[in-house]
Amino acid sequence: MGIAHLDEVKKRRNERGQMAGTWSNLGVAAGTSRAGASRIELAPGEQPTPPHVHGQAEEIFYVLAGSGLTLLDDDAYEIRAGDCIVYRNLHEEHTIRAGDDGLDVVAFGEREDLPAGELPRGRSMWSSTGYIEVQEGHPWDREPELVWPEPKTERSPVIVATSDVEPDVRGGRRRRDLGGAGGSRWTGLKHLELDPGTLSGPPHCHSAEEEIFVVLDGEGTLELIGHETESHPVRQGSVVARPPGTGVAHAFEAGEPGLTLIAWGTRDPNDICWYPRSKK
């Protein structure tokens, strides 16, 4: 079906050394193909991962609630609800830490063909084409304790507050390109606000690109248009995956209270987008 809900996806508690957090694999629950989406819930002071860098995958985080810090190389920056953070591949080592009110984020990323995540401080990698000595244990066990610096007064350009991005207003829709504002290159994240009765856009489907949607507020309907038309209710917390190549077009229609959602997607130059209503 391709629909899950934030509060109904199985949670996994992960604690190892300095790292702790509660994870939910939203992408698998919603039926993604090559895309990943994980909810990470942190209690005050918790840090879910060591600082790390991905060789291939670009990550985009969206802060659902709470506040805290993100580390980019040697600098820390404050983050809060409504922020979008773009972690570019082969750039800064990064992680996050919850503040006094905890931190709740959704992490989006495309699955790597050859995972190559580097942990610079522990001097280890998940995989590489170079020499790897096979050892027992876990690479996080080699991580030295991370001492967080004081946050910078000015935030990095890869951290973008939703309210600071100018919306594209059209026909009852307010669309903000958060990923583009944060400098994303291989993936995108948009924030959409729909007035009651408004469609997110013309129903469409992708041949190569994959999309994941998370409903932040309100309620409405997911319309799926293939050989037959299906309508499925969505509400705050709904997670919708639309894998590529299904031939089934999709669109959201806002209900009486309106609908607010974020839309993450891959960027594939080979993609063909099909609009069944106009036959384009």
Secondary structure, 3 states (H helix, E strand, C coil): CCEEEHHHCCEEEEEECCEEEEEEEHHHHHCCCCEEEEEEEECCCCCCCCCEEECCCCEEEEEEEEEEEEEECCEEEEEECCEEEEECCCCCCEEEEEEEEEEEEEEEEECCCCCCEEECCCCEECCCCCCCCCCCCCHHHHCCCCCCCCECCCCCCCEEEHHHCCCEEECCEEEEEHHHHCCCCCEEEEEEEECCCCECCCCEEECCCCEEEEEEEEEEEEEEECCCEEEEEEECCEEEEECCCCCCEEEEEEEEEEEEEEEEEECCCCCCEECCCCCC
